[in-house]
Amino acid sequence: MTTFDFVARHPMRALGALTALIAAVAVAVGSSASFSASSANPSNTFAAGTLSILNSKEGLAVLTASGMKPGDSSTGTVDVQNTGSLSGAFTLSRSNIVDSDGANPLSAKLNLVVKDCGDFSSGAPTCDVGDPVKYTGTIAAMGSTALGTFAASEKHRYEFAVTFDSSASNAYQGDNSSVQFDWNAS
């Protein structure tokens, strides 16, 4: 039996066979075999570090002096530490000056010297004559003073020395002044 006789006798079966043949050829031609691969990196995590300050006299005065006359001095020390996990640029500034006499502000006659007595990497530092001066001037004129970058856990001692200017006149008798010192890190 020839193909023509088969198609003539069984036209529907022949059409089904032809359709199946065309579909098989289309699948074989339309799909080409290829390789594939993939990779993943799950559970990426992130955490912010911290920057914080420990002040050995938090909420207290670094120094207090009363009964001063022109030429008198007073000193005090404070320890400041970076207790965070990040390095930070530390600064010292003053705020909240209150002078009892607005016409003759005592803060303009109080000469301040702030020295960095050193860090605590090799024991407690002592404040010596050769220590670096971080600020010198009147309390009234003090702005923001750069102290340097503190690594995590780095701790410094600072000495504050205030001297009542010897040029102060009788206009300053009985006056008083108060100031807040602020430590910042960024």
Buried (B, 14 or more C-beta within 10 A) or exposed (E): EEEEEEBEEEEEEBEEEEEEEEEEEEEEEEEEEEEEEEEEEEEEEEEEEEBEBBBBBEEEBBBEBEEBEBEEEBBBBBBBBBBBEBBBEBBBBBEEBEBEBEEBBBBBBBBBBBBBBBBBEEEEBEBEEEBEEBBEEBBBEBEEBEBBEBEBEBBBBBBBBBBBBEEBEEEBEEBEBBBEBEBEBE
